[in-house]
C-alpha cells in the first residue's frame, strides 16, 4: 500500500515537472510571468506617479495606451498657444520617460470656442521665449537643430477645429499636432 502511494507521488512530481518544461519551451510560462510582473510594476508606478521611473523594456508591450482628454475654453491666441505647448512638452516627456518605440497618443484636446488662429509659429515663439528650446526643439522656426514638433493641422492654423490630437510619432521621433 505504501509503495503504491509512493509511486503515485513520484508520478505526480514527474508529470508536474514535464508540464513545467513543456510550458517553458512553449514560452507560455515566460509570457505569463512577464504579464504578472508588468501589471504589478505598472500599478506600483501609478501609485507613485510623481517619481520618474522608467519602464522596463519587457513591460512596454503591456502598457495601455490611454489618451487623456482635456478641454480648452480660451480663445486668445497667446493663451491657447501656451496651453498647446504645455501638452506637447508633456507628451514628449512621457515618450522619453517610457522610452517609447511605437506611436503613442497622448492628448485629445476639445476646443470649446473658436480660437484666434494658432499656428506652429505661435507655439514655437512661446517655446523660444519661455523655455529657450530646452524641452523640445522645432527647427522649422529656428528653435534647435531637430524638428520635433510636427504640425499636421488643416490650413496650417487652429481656428474652427473642435478637436486636436497630440501624439508621439516613433517614425519621426517627434510630437504630432493633428487637427
MDTraj code that builds the backbone (N, CA, C; nanometers):
import mdtraj as md
import numpy as np

residues = "UNK UNK UNK UNK UNK UNK UNK UNK UNK UNK UNK UNK UNK UNK UNK UNK UNK UNK UNK UNK UNK UNK UNK UNK UNK UNK UNK UNK UNK UNK UNK UNK UNK UNK UNK UNK UNK UNK UNK UNK UNK UNK UNK UNK UNK UNK UNK UNK UNK UNK UNK UNK UNK UNK UNK UNK UNK UNK UNK UNK UNK UNK UNK UNK UNK UNK UNK UNK UNK UNK UNK UNK UNK UNK UNK UNK UNK UNK UNK UNK UNK UNK UNK UNK UNK UNK UNK UNK UNK UNK UNK UNK UNK UNK UNK UNK UNK UNK UNK UNK UNK UNK UNK UNK UNK UNK UNK UNK UNK UNK UNK UNK UNK UNK UNK UNK UNK UNK UNK UNK UNK UNK UNK UNK UNK UNK UNK UNK UNK UNK UNK UNK UNK UNK UNK UNK UNK UNK UNK UNK UNK UNK UNK UNK UNK UNK UNK UNK UNK UNK UNK UNK UNK UNK UNK UNK UNK UNK UNK UNK UNK UNK UNK UNK UNK UNK UNK UNK UNK UNK UNK UNK UNK UNK UNK UNK UNK UNK UNK".split()
xyz = np.array([
    [0.0824, -0.1188, 0.0000],
    [0.0000, 0.0000, 0.0000],
    [0.0871, 0.1255, 0.0000],
    [0.1961, 0.1247, 0.0828],
    [0.2848, 0.2397, 0.0887],
    [0.3599, 0.2564, -0.0426],
    [0.3938, 0.1445, -0.1077],
    [0.4662, 0.1515, -0.2342],
    [0.3783, 0.2147, -0.3421],
    [0.2482, 0.1853, -0.3386],
    [0.1549, 0.2426, -0.4348],
    [0.1443, 0.3936, -0.4149],
    [0.1370, 0.4378, -0.2902],
    [0.1294, 0.5807, -0.2608],
    [0.2573, 0.6516, -0.3025],
    [0.3711, 0.5890, -0.2787],
    [0.4989, 0.6475, -0.3170],
    [0.5112, 0.6565, -0.4686],
    [0.4664, 0.5507, -0.5391],
    [0.4691, 0.5529, -0.6853],
    [0.3796, 0.6635, -0.7401],
    [0.2641, 0.6830, -0.6788],
    [0.1717, 0.7875, -0.7222],
    [0.2322, 0.9256, -0.7023],
    [0.2955, 0.9487, -0.5888],
    [0.3595, 1.0777, -0.5611],
    [0.4715, 1.1044, -0.6610],
    [0.5532, 1.0045, -0.6881],
    [0.6634, 1.0194, -0.7844],
    [0.6061, 1.0485, -0.9234],
    [0.5008, 0.9801, -0.9618],
    [0.4385, 1.0005, -1.0929],
    [0.3823, 1.1424, -1.1044],
    [0.3200, 1.1918, -0.9986],
    [0.2655, 1.3276, -0.9993],
    [0.3781, 1.4300, -1.0108],
    [0.4885, 1.4096, -0.9385],
    [0.6026, 1.5017, -0.9446],
    [0.6629, 1.5022, -1.0851],
    [0.6795, 1.3863, -1.1440],
    [0.7341, 1.3772, -1.2800],
    [0.6392, 1.4448, -1.3797],
    [0.5092, 1.4250, -1.3635],
    [0.4106, 1.4880, -1.4525],
    [0.4149, 1.6400, -1.4400],
    [0.4247, 1.6895, -1.3165],
    [0.4313, 1.8351, -1.2957],
    [0.5592, 1.8921, -1.3558],
    [0.6699, 1.8221, -1.3390],
    [0.7964, 1.8676, -1.3978],
    [0.7866, 1.8683, -1.5498],
    [0.7235, 1.7670, -1.6064],
    [0.7047, 1.7617, -1.7516],
    [0.6194, 1.8767, -1.8020],
    [0.5140, 1.9084, -1.7298],
    [0.4280, 2.0209, -1.7673],
    [0.5049, 2.1516, -1.7597],
    [0.5848, 2.1706, -1.6550],
    [0.6650, 2.2929, -1.6400],
    [0.7652, 2.3064, -1.7547],
    [0.8307, 2.1978, -1.7921],
    [0.9265, 2.2005, -1.9036],
    [0.8538, 2.2331, -2.0336],
    [0.7381, 2.1713, -2.0545],
    [0.6594, 2.1998, -2.1747],
    [0.6201, 2.3472, -2.1808],
    [0.5700, 2.4013, -2.0704],
    [0.5313, 2.5423, -2.0671],
    [0.6513, 2.6343, -2.0878],
    [0.7639, 2.5980, -2.0348],
    [0.8848, 2.6779, -2.0515],
    [0.9259, 2.6822, -2.1990],
    [0.9248, 2.5650, -2.2642],
    [0.9668, 2.5604, -2.4046],
    [0.8664, 2.6275, -2.4979],
    [0.7404, 2.6268, -2.4635],
    [0.6417, 2.6929, -2.5489],
    [0.6365, 2.8433, -2.5235],
    [0.7022, 2.8919, -2.4205],
    [0.7058, 3.0345, -2.3929],
    [0.5897, 3.0840, -2.3088],
    [0.4950, 2.9973, -2.2798],
    [0.3780, 3.0387, -2.2028],
    [0.4161, 3.0843, -2.0627],
    [0.5061, 3.0113, -1.9989],
    [0.5473, 3.0452, -1.8626],
    [0.6160, 3.1811, -1.8587],
    [0.7021, 3.2063, -1.9572],
    [0.7737, 3.3336, -1.9618],
    [0.6773, 3.4495, -1.9846],
    [0.5864, 3.4348, -2.0805],
    [0.4928, 3.5440, -2.1080],
    [0.3980, 3.5661, -1.9899],
    [0.3592, 3.4588, -1.9208],
    [0.2722, 3.4733, -1.8036],
    [0.3445, 3.5465, -1.6903],
    [0.4701, 3.5102, -1.6679],
    [0.5450, 3.5773, -1.5613],
    [0.5724, 3.7233, -1.5979],
    [0.5996, 3.7511, -1.7259],
    [0.6174, 3.8912, -1.7692],
    [0.4887, 3.9690, -1.7492],
    [0.3762, 3.9096, -1.7869],
    [0.2473, 3.9769, -1.7707],
    [0.2234, 4.0111, -1.6234],
    [0.2459, 3.9147, -1.5348],
    [0.2255, 3.9373, -1.3920],
    [0.3193, 4.0470, -1.3406],
    [0.4473, 4.0368, -1.3744],
    [0.5461, 4.1362, -1.3300],
    [0.5093, 4.2760, -1.3787],
    [0.4735, 4.2867, -1.5051],
    [0.4451, 4.4188, -1.5617],
    [0.3178, 4.4789, -1.5048],
    [0.2164, 4.3982, -1.4830],
    [0.0944, 4.4530, -1.4240],
    [0.1184, 4.5009, -1.2817],
    [0.1953, 4.4267, -1.2052],
    [0.2281, 4.4698, -1.0690],
    [0.3160, 4.5952, -1.0749],
    [0.4162, 4.5943, -1.1615],
    [0.5059, 4.7089, -1.1744],
    [0.4297, 4.8341, -1.2164],
    [0.3425, 4.8216, -1.3156],
    [0.2690, 4.9382, -1.3643],
    [0.1736, 4.9931, -1.2575],
    [0.1134, 4.9045, -1.1795],
    [0.0248, 4.9526, -1.0719],
    [0.1040, 5.0253, -0.9639],
    [0.2203, 4.9734, -0.9293],
    [0.3052, 5.0408, -0.8308],
    [0.3534, 5.1741, -0.8870],
    [0.3904, 5.1761, -1.0139],
    [0.4356, 5.3006, -1.0760],
    [0.3242, 5.4050, -1.0753],
    [0.2017, 5.3641, -1.0999],
    [0.0899, 5.4580, -1.0977],
    [0.0646, 5.5123, -0.9576],
    [0.0899, 5.4314, -0.8544],
    [0.0733, 5.4799, -0.7175],
    [0.1729, 5.5910, -0.6858],
    [0.2932, 5.5783, -0.7380],
    [0.3994, 5.6747, -0.7123],
    [0.4307, 5.7538, -0.8393],
    [0.3276, 5.8058, -0.9038],
    [0.3461, 5.8678, -1.0351],
    [0.4284, 5.9963, -1.0295],
    [0.4497, 6.0544, -0.9128],
    [0.5324, 6.1742, -0.9038],
    [0.6794, 6.1420, -0.9277],
    [0.7174, 6.0190, -0.9007],
    [0.8562, 5.9793, -0.9240],
    [0.8743, 5.9434, -1.0706],
    [0.9886, 5.9787, -1.1257],
    [1.0190, 5.9498, -1.2650],
    [1.0831, 5.8116, -1.2746],
    [1.0016, 5.7093, -1.2934],
    [1.0501, 5.5722, -1.3033],
    [1.0429, 5.5317, -1.4502],
    [1.1541, 5.4873, -1.5058],
    [1.1497, 5.4425, -1.6449],
    [1.0957, 5.3000, -1.6498],
    [1.0218, 5.2709, -1.7543],
    [0.9561, 5.1426, -1.7680],
    [1.0539, 5.0381, -1.8227],
    [1.0578, 4.9186, -1.7631],
    [1.1443, 4.8131, -1.8157],
    [1.1056, 4.7771, -1.9587],
    [1.2028, 4.7357, -2.0363],
    [1.1826, 4.7032, -2.1781],
    [1.0750, 4.5966, -2.1965],
    [1.0718, 4.4960, -2.1094],
    [0.9752, 4.3866, -2.1239],
    [0.8316, 4.4311, -2.0973],
    [0.8129, 4.5449, -2.0302],
    [0.6779, 4.5892, -1.9946],
    [0.6144, 4.6813, -2.0982],
    [0.6893, 4.7253, -2.1959],
    [0.6360, 4.8232, -2.2911],
    [0.5196, 4.7686, -2.3721],
    [0.5168, 4.6378, -2.3967],
    [0.4064, 4.5795, -2.4720],
    [0.2787, 4.5677, -2.3887],
    [0.2908, 4.5727, -2.2565],
    [0.1752, 4.5569, -2.1683],
    [0.1134, 4.6900, -2.1273],
    [0.1794, 4.8009, -2.1603],
    [0.1287, 4.9329, -2.1224],
    [0.0062, 4.9663, -2.2057],
    [-0.0964, 5.0128, -2.1408],
    [-0.2182, 5.0522, -2.2105],
    [-0.1999, 5.1932, -2.2640],
    [-0.2480, 5.2147, -2.3850],
    [-0.2370, 5.3462, -2.4456],
    [-0.3632, 5.4255, -2.4139],
    [-0.3555, 5.5035, -2.3101],
    [-0.4690, 5.5836, -2.2696],
    [-0.4506, 5.7256, -2.3192],
    [-0.5522, 5.7776, -2.3832],
    [-0.5498, 5.9149, -2.4306],
    [-0.6169, 6.0012, -2.3245],
    [-0.5453, 6.1025, -2.2790],
    [-0.6028, 6.1941, -2.1811],
    [-0.6868, 6.2969, -2.2561],
    [-0.8087, 6.3156, -2.2119],
    [-0.8989, 6.4110, -2.2756],
    [-0.8968, 6.5400, -2.1943],
    [-0.8685, 6.6503, -2.2636],
    [-0.8606, 6.7818, -2.1999],
    [-0.9521, 6.8786, -2.2744],
    [-0.9911, 6.9857, -2.2069],
    [-1.0732, 7.0896, -2.2698],
    [-1.0046, 7.2242, -2.2561],
    [-1.0141, 7.3030, -2.3616],
    [-0.9635, 7.4403, -2.3587],
    [-1.0812, 7.5318, -2.3882],
    [-1.1108, 7.6213, -2.2947],
    [-1.2216, 7.7134, -2.3124],
    [-1.1753, 7.8516, -2.3579],
    [-1.0452, 7.8734, -2.3592],
    [-0.9885, 8.0024, -2.4001],
    [-0.9972, 8.0190, -2.5512],
    [-0.9897, 8.1437, -2.5976],
    [-0.9859, 8.1687, -2.7412],
    [-0.8669, 8.2568, -2.7801],
    [-0.8009, 8.3181, -2.6812],
    [-0.6875, 8.4060, -2.7068],
    [-0.5693, 8.3264, -2.7635],
    [-0.5107, 8.3785, -2.8691],
    [-0.4014, 8.3120, -2.9394],
    [-0.2869, 8.2760, -2.8458],
    [-0.2401, 8.3722, -2.7700],
    [-0.1233, 8.3514, -2.6830],
    [-0.1510, 8.2452, -2.5751],
    [-0.2680, 8.2505, -2.5149],
    [-0.3027, 8.1558, -2.4081],
    [-0.3175, 8.0144, -2.4644],
    [-0.3872, 8.0010, -2.5766],
    [-0.4066, 7.8687, -2.6367],
    [-0.2732, 7.8139, -2.6857],
    [-0.1881, 7.8983, -2.7427],
    [-0.0547, 7.8549, -2.7870],
    [0.0249, 7.8004, -2.6690],
    [0.0202, 7.8689, -2.5568],
    [0.0924, 7.8261, -2.4363],
    [0.0376, 7.6921, -2.3852],
    [-0.0950, 7.6773, -2.3870],
    [-0.1564, 7.5531, -2.3386],
    [-0.1215, 7.4347, -2.4307],
    [-0.1266, 7.4568, -2.5611],
    [-0.0918, 7.3503, -2.6546],
    [0.0548, 7.3132, -2.6394],
    [0.1410, 7.4125, -2.6212],
    [0.2829, 7.3843, -2.5987],
    [0.3026, 7.3008, -2.4727],
    [0.2284, 7.3312, -2.3680],
    [0.2394, 7.2530, -2.2438],
    [0.2026, 7.1072, -2.2687],
    [0.0983, 7.0819, -2.3475],
    [0.0594, 6.9443, -2.3797],
    [0.1647, 6.8773, -2.4676],
    [0.2244, 6.9516, -2.5608],
    [0.3301, 6.8968, -2.6462],
    [0.4496, 6.8536, -2.5614],
    [0.4920, 6.9416, -2.4702],
    [0.6078, 6.9102, -2.3850],
    [0.5769, 6.7928, -2.2928],
    [0.4555, 6.7879, -2.2378],
    [0.4174, 6.6758, -2.1505],
    [0.4181, 6.5444, -2.2284],
    [0.3711, 6.5462, -2.3510],
    [0.3712, 6.4257, -2.4346],
    [0.5142, 6.3835, -2.4657],
    [0.6007, 6.4795, -2.4962],
    [0.7412, 6.4491, -2.5241],
    [0.8090, 6.3882, -2.4013],
    [0.7838, 6.4464, -2.2852],
    [0.8431, 6.3931, -2.1613],
    [0.7940, 6.2515, -2.1336],
    [0.6669, 6.2257, -2.1578],
    [0.6115, 6.0917, -2.1380],
    [0.6765, 5.9921, -2.2336],
    [0.6951, 6.0319, -2.3583],
    [0.7587, 5.9431, -2.4571],
    [0.9031, 5.9135, -2.4181],
    [0.9739, 6.0140, -2.3697],
    [1.1130, 5.9925, -2.3274],
    [1.1202, 5.9050, -2.2026],
    [1.0318, 5.9297, -2.1070],
    [1.0315, 5.8536, -1.9824],
    [1.0034, 5.7056, -2.0077],
    [0.9054, 5.6792, -2.0925],
    [0.8689, 5.5406, -2.1209],
    [0.9614, 5.4771, -2.2243],
    [1.0440, 5.5579, -2.2883],
    [1.1337, 5.5042, -2.3906],
    [1.0565, 5.4400, -2.5038],
    [0.9539, 5.5086, -2.5508],
    [0.8636, 5.4502, -2.6496],
    [0.9328, 5.4252, -2.7831],
    [0.9008, 5.3124, -2.8431],
    [0.9500, 5.2823, -2.9771],
    [0.8331, 5.2524, -3.0706],
    [0.7150, 5.2998, -3.0326],
    [0.5968, 5.2897, -3.1177],
    [0.5128, 5.4154, -3.0986],
    [0.4240, 5.4413, -3.1931],
    [0.3388, 5.5597, -3.1850],
    [0.2529, 5.5533, -3.0589],
    [0.2271, 5.6708, -3.0027],
    [0.1545, 5.6758, -2.8760],
    [0.0694, 5.8027, -2.8708],
    [-0.0631, 5.7890, -2.8623],
    [-0.1475, 5.9076, -2.8467],
    [-0.1394, 5.9594, -2.7031],
    [-0.1272, 6.0906, -2.6870],
    [-0.1139, 6.1485, -2.5529],
    [-0.2397, 6.2247, -2.5103],
    [-0.2803, 6.3220, -2.5924],
    [-0.3913, 6.4094, -2.5532],
    [-0.4901, 6.4271, -2.6676],
    [-0.6161, 6.4267, -2.6282],
    [-0.7239, 6.4676, -2.7175],
    [-0.7800, 6.5957, -2.6560],
    [-0.7617, 6.7066, -2.7263],
    [-0.7993, 6.8368, -2.6718],
    [-0.9258, 6.8845, -2.7416],
    [-1.0272, 6.9140, -2.6624],
    [-1.1527, 6.9666, -2.7153],
    [-1.1527, 7.1191, -2.6977],
    [-1.1693, 7.1888, -2.8085],
    [-1.1734, 7.3349, -2.8061],
    [-1.3195, 7.3779, -2.7959],
    [-1.3524, 7.4483, -2.6904],
    [-1.4908, 7.4878, -2.6656],
    [-1.5310, 7.6126, -2.7435],
    [-1.4333, 7.6961, -2.7798],
    [-1.4615, 7.8206, -2.8507],
    [-1.3764, 7.8299, -2.9758],
    [-1.4149, 7.9197, -3.0654],
    [-1.3336, 7.9486, -3.1833],
    [-1.2040, 8.0129, -3.1351],
    [-1.0914, 7.9689, -3.1912],
    [-0.9593, 8.0125, -3.1469],
    [-0.9030, 8.1143, -3.2456],
    [-0.8239, 8.2101, -3.1947],
    [-0.7641, 8.3162, -3.2770],
    [-0.6409, 8.2656, -3.3527],
    [-0.6612, 8.1866, -3.4573],
    [-0.5553, 8.1432, -3.5496],
    [-0.4230, 8.1065, -3.4837],
    [-0.4200, 7.9964, -3.4131],
    [-0.2963, 7.9469, -3.3526],
    [-0.2192, 7.8696, -3.4596],
    [-0.0918, 7.9050, -3.4774],
    [-0.0078, 7.8393, -3.5765],
    [0.1131, 7.7747, -3.5082],
    [0.1870, 7.6987, -3.5858],
    [0.3105, 7.6388, -3.5353],
    [0.4092, 7.7490, -3.4964],
    [0.4085, 7.8582, -3.5722],
    [0.4974, 7.9709, -3.5405],
    [0.4626, 8.0329, -3.4050],
    [0.3326, 8.0449, -3.3741],
    [0.2907, 8.0987, -3.2441],
    [0.3382, 8.0097, -3.1299],
    [0.3189, 7.8801, -3.1454],
    [0.3578, 7.7848, -3.0412],
    [0.5098, 7.7874, -3.0233],
    [0.5836, 7.7937, -3.1338],
    [0.7297, 7.7957, -3.1256],
    [0.7798, 7.9255, -3.0647],
    [0.7129, 8.0360, -3.0926],
    [0.7517, 8.1641, -3.0324],
    [0.7411, 8.1566, -2.8795],
    [0.6338, 8.0961, -2.8304],
    [0.6188, 8.0771, -2.6853],
    [0.7295, 7.9846, -2.6339],
    [0.7603, 7.8800, -2.7097],
    [0.8666, 7.7874, -2.6717],
    [1.0005, 7.8603, -2.6595],
    [1.0313, 7.9456, -2.7543],
    [1.1585, 8.0191, -2.7528],
    [1.1627, 8.1174, -2.6369],
    [1.0545, 8.1922, -2.6168],
    [1.0512, 8.2968, -2.5133],
    [1.0507, 8.2396, -2.3717],
    [0.9766, 8.1330, -2.3505],
    [0.9571, 8.0855, -2.2141],
    [1.0428, 7.9649, -2.1764],
    [1.0873, 7.8890, -2.2744],
    [1.1605, 7.7661, -2.2453],
    [1.3010, 7.7672, -2.3050],
    [1.3242, 7.8529, -2.4015],
    [1.4553, 7.8587, -2.4652],
    [1.4901, 7.7320, -2.5413],
    [1.3900, 7.6592, -2.5867],
    [1.4083, 7.5353, -2.6651],
    [1.4808, 7.4262, -2.5863],
    [1.4652, 7.4245, -2.4547],
    [1.5305, 7.3224, -2.3718],
    [1.4499, 7.1931, -2.3677],
    [1.3182, 7.2024, -2.3661],
    [1.2334, 7.0846, -2.3502],
    [1.2170, 7.0061, -2.4790],
    [1.1990, 7.0774, -2.5885],
    [1.1752, 7.0160, -2.7193],
    [1.2240, 7.1156, -2.8243],
    [1.2599, 7.0658, -2.9413],
    [1.3132, 7.1529, -3.0469],
    [1.2168, 7.1606, -3.1643],
    [1.2279, 7.2699, -3.2414],
    [1.1489, 7.2866, -3.3630],
    [1.2318, 7.3659, -3.4633],
    [1.3071, 7.2944, -3.5442],
    [1.3991, 7.3583, -3.6382],
    [1.3273, 7.4382, -3.7464],
    [1.1975, 7.4136, -3.7682],
    [1.1222, 7.4895, -3.8689],
    [1.1232, 7.6392, -3.8397],
    [1.1361, 7.6752, -3.7134],
    [1.1297, 7.8170, -3.6737],
    [1.2508, 7.8574, -3.5908],
    [1.3652, 7.7968, -3.6154],
    [1.4899, 7.8381, -3.5519],
    [1.5017, 7.8038, -3.4047],
    [1.4387, 7.6971, -3.3643],
    [1.4432, 7.6570, -3.2235],
    [1.5108, 7.5205, -3.2145],
    [1.6423, 7.5184, -3.2216],
    [1.7170, 7.3930, -3.2139],
    [1.7464, 7.3345, -3.3506],
    [1.8106, 7.2194, -3.3499],
    [1.8543, 7.1545, -3.4740],
    [1.7560, 7.0484, -3.5234],
    [1.6679, 6.9991, -3.4363],
    [1.5748, 6.8921, -3.4730],
    [1.4337, 6.9457, -3.4922],
    [1.3578, 6.8772, -3.5764],
    [1.2171, 6.9128, -3.5955],
    [1.1333, 6.8133, -3.5162],
    [1.1044, 6.8469, -3.3908],
    [1.0326, 6.7549, -3.3026],
    [0.8865, 6.7939, -3.2822],
    [0.8454, 6.9084, -3.3356],
    [0.7036, 6.9466, -3.3344],
    [0.6553, 6.9354, -3.4783],
    [0.5663, 6.8410, -3.5015],
    [0.5180, 6.8100, -3.6360],
    [0.3748, 6.8614, -3.6488],
    [0.3558, 6.9705, -3.7174],
    [0.2278, 7.0398, -3.7268],
    [0.1466, 6.9823, -3.8410],
    [0.0400, 6.9101, -3.8099],
    [-0.0446, 6.8460, -3.9104],
    [-0.1880, 6.8987, -3.8971],
    [-0.2011, 7.0299, -3.9033],
    [-0.3299, 7.0952, -3.8821],
    [-0.3824, 7.1439, -4.0168],
    [-0.5110, 7.1168, -4.0448],
    [-0.5719, 7.1622, -4.1696],
    [-0.5619, 7.3139, -4.1809],
    [-0.5118, 7.3600, -4.2948],
    [-0.4992, 7.5034, -4.3167],
    [-0.3826, 7.5652, -4.2425],
    [-0.3024, 7.4851, -4.1756],
    [-0.1827, 7.5297, -4.1025],
    [-0.2115, 7.6126, -3.9774],
    [-0.3377, 7.6406, -3.9459],
    [-0.3668, 7.7123, -3.8216],
    [-0.4917, 7.6560, -3.7557],
    [-0.4948, 7.6688, -3.6231],
    [-0.6098, 7.6213, -3.5459],
    [-0.7064, 7.7375, -3.5319],
    [-0.8271, 7.7193, -3.5800],
    [-0.9299, 7.8222, -3.5691],
    [-1.0654, 7.7578, -3.5399],
    [-1.1159, 7.6827, -3.6357],
    [-1.2507, 7.6258, -3.6238],
    [-1.2515, 7.4802, -3.5802],
    [-1.1353, 7.4215, -3.5607],
    [-1.1308, 7.2808, -3.5209],
    [-1.1946, 7.2637, -3.3830],
    [-1.2603, 7.1517, -3.3667],
    [-1.3207, 7.1221, -3.2369],
    [-1.2329, 7.0295, -3.1542],
    [-1.1511, 6.9496, -3.2233],
    [-1.0662, 6.8525, -3.1543],
    [-0.9257, 6.8561, -3.2127],
    [-0.8275, 6.8542, -3.1230],
    [-0.6864, 6.8476, -3.1600],
    [-0.6285, 6.7234, -3.0932],
    [-0.5531, 6.6449, -3.1683],
    [-0.4869, 6.5274, -3.1128],
    [-0.3371, 6.5553, -3.1046],
    [-0.2794, 6.5268, -2.9897],
    [-0.1348, 6.5402, -2.9709],
    [-0.0825, 6.4001, -2.9443],
    [0.0110, 6.3549, -3.0304],
    [0.0597, 6.2178, -3.0202],
    [0.2074, 6.2104, -3.0535],
    [0.2721, 6.1071, -2.9976],
    [0.4130, 6.0821, -3.0258],
    [0.4227, 5.9951, -3.1502],
    [0.5087, 6.0348, -3.2448],
    [0.5344, 5.9574, -3.3651],
    [0.6729, 5.8948, -3.3527],
    [0.6784, 5.7626, -3.3454],
    [0.8071, 5.6947, -3.3314],
    [0.8870, 5.7011, -3.4616],
    [0.8186, 5.7014, -3.5735],
    [0.8856, 5.7056, -3.7037],
    [0.9647, 5.8350, -3.7203],
    [0.9054, 5.9472, -3.6774],
    [0.9698, 6.0763, -3.6944],
    [1.0331, 6.1275, -3.5638],
    [1.0187, 6.0516, -3.4578],
    [1.0709, 6.0890, -3.3252],
    [1.0336, 6.2322, -3.2898],
    [0.9044, 6.2575, -3.2956],
    [0.8557, 6.3905, -3.2630],
    [0.7105, 6.3848, -3.2191],
    [0.6568, 6.5012, -3.1845],
    [0.5193, 6.5128, -3.1383],
    [0.4353, 6.5720, -3.2511],
    [0.3316, 6.4990, -3.2885],
    [0.2406, 6.5454, -3.3931],
    [0.1247, 6.6218, -3.3294],
    [0.0920, 6.7351, -3.3890],
    [-0.0273, 6.8111, -3.3521],
    [-0.1213, 6.7961, -3.4718],
    [-0.2307, 6.7239, -3.4509],
    [-0.3213, 6.6890, -3.5612],
    [-0.4568, 6.7537, -3.5366],
    [-0.5061, 6.8242, -3.6386],
    [-0.6363, 6.8885, -3.6225],
    [-0.7035, 6.9128, -3.7527],
])
top = md.Topology()
chain = top.add_chain()
for i, resn in enumerate(residues, 1):
    res = top.add_residue(resn, chain, resSeq=i)
    for name in ("N", "CA", "C"):
        top.add_atom(name, md.element.get_by_symbol(name[0]), res)
traj = md.Trajectory(xyz[None], top)
